[in-house]
Amino acid sequence: MSINATLLIQIIAFLLLIWFVNKVLWGPLSKLMEDRQKKINDGLSAAEKGKHELELAEKRAKDVLKDAKLQAQNVLSQAEKRGSEIVEDAKVKAVEEADRIKASAQAELEQEVSRAREELRKEISSLVVSGAEKILNKEVDAAVHNDMLDTLVKSI
Amino acid sequence: MGTVEYIQHHLTNNHIGEGFWTFNLDTIVVSFLLGALIVLVAARLGKQLESGTPGGFQNFVESILDFVSTNVRDAFPGHNPLIAPLALTIFVWVWLMNFMDLIPVDLLPYLFQLVTGDSHAYLKVVPTTDLNTTLAMAAVVFGLILYYNIKCKGLLGFIKMFLFHPFGKFFVPVNVVMTFIEEVSKPLSLALRLFGNMFAGELVFLLIALIGGTLAVGAAALFWAPLQAILDLAWLIFHLLVITLQAFIFMVLTIVYLGMAHEEH
């Protein structure tokens, strides 16, 4: 139980073991663990970055969607406006056309009426003339009695 | 075999040589074998290191490594690549050598006596119950303390530390004595604490073994043998704590002492 040369051997053993442990165990394993730590840190920061980017993209998507909605609304309201304009136009045009047709029909009618009246008048005048001829039994000089005839015709 | 004889036999190393040039063969062989075990296991592990998802044993070793490096980071200022492997070596080796204490006290000596055919062959299996082992480690630590003291403070600074520490320049002789005691007590306390704890633990195991061995004769064995088993188990569980604690203390104090050596005054 006393101190002896075993001490020297144990010192050498201890030094050797420190060297071996450093070379075989501590060196590679601590390097591996450090690398892994670094990898994990990198992964975490990458995930963080990805999350941030996702947030940005989501925000951008929302913006784009909002824009698109707005635009669609615009287009829709414009189309509606344009549609009502067209309908309005068509209405106006139809009314105009109807008026026009009505007017032309009226004109034609009037023309027809006046023509019929003219014909009637002529017929009546000739009837009157022939009747007067018969009454007077002689030929009436149309030229002489033209004035009288005219007044007659007009009074019919 | 009498009680005293039994204990003395267990506490004698298997040695060759005389005087200072005595070699405690059992201490040397067991500690070398345990050291070789560490190196072999480490080398085998080193070949199949897995970076991504480490398996069971690698996890275990990594947790020890993590434990040691956490202690180093907590107790050691600055950075020195030697400290962590040194601490790891101390922790693992001391723990393994202490663990030999938990093997039943008579088992290995008995097997050894069977193998050698010498019924009186000595075998003391716990290297840390040999003062030479603990003192050897403490001496290495002491050497490192001296080396880093001189390296970090300079030779002049180291001498100054002896002259003016702790009481200032008016108490130079007192300071020298105080600092000398302080420095020398570091390795001595390291070596003696581990040795004392393990030696006492071994002794208690021997005393417990004696209960069944010598006191139990005939029908009394029915009482003494279970008592021995229970006591042995209790002391074993307690001692499992002790051997881990002692390995831990040796490691932490080494880190702290070397940290103190690195500090500039």
Interface residues (C-beta under 8 A of the other chain):
Chain A: M1 S2 I3 N4 A5 T6 L7 L8 I9 Q10 I11 A13 F14 L15 L16 L17 I18 F20 V21 N22 V24 L25 W26 G27 P28 L29 S30 L32 M33 D35 R36 K39
Chain B: L11 T12 N13 H15 G17 G19 F20 W21 T22 F23 N24 T27 I28 S31 F32 G35 I38 V39 A42 A43 L45 G46 L49 S51 G52 V61 E62 L65 D66 S69 L82 A84 P85 L86 L88 T89 V92 W93 P127 D130 L131 N132 T133 L135 A136 M137 A139 V140
